[in-house]
């Protein structure tokens, strides 16, 4: 028996971001379909050296894993969240 419908791959599933310190569920996002659901107010935090962007928990200020660039763009467009981009330092 073969089926025309393939099971969804792992990369097509929504990503859930939870604070690693207090375990507060912050948001779920599926960048491939431009969908994001925010459960608590969050802030974006950009690492100064690498430019990687993470979510900050509003209650304990814990930082999540690095966000995919497409999800960051979606958060900027949908919610107006912004994190400064790293700039080169002059010597």
C-alpha positions, 0 to 999 in steps of 0.5 A: 500500500502506498500513500500519496500523502507524505508525513510532515518532515521535522523541519516543517513542524512548528518550533517551540521556544521555552526559557531554559531557566524558568521553563516558561513557554514563550512562543511557537513558530513555523517559519516555512508557513509564516506563522508565529504565536507568542504566549508572553511578551519577549525581547530579541537579543543579539550576540555582539560578536556573532550576531546570533539572535535569541529570545529573552524571557521577560520574567527571569531574563533567560535566553533561548537557543538561537532563532532561525533567521526566517523566524527573526524576520517574521517576528520583526515584520509581525510584531515590530521586534528588533535587535541591533545588527552587529557592526564592525568596529574601526581600529 
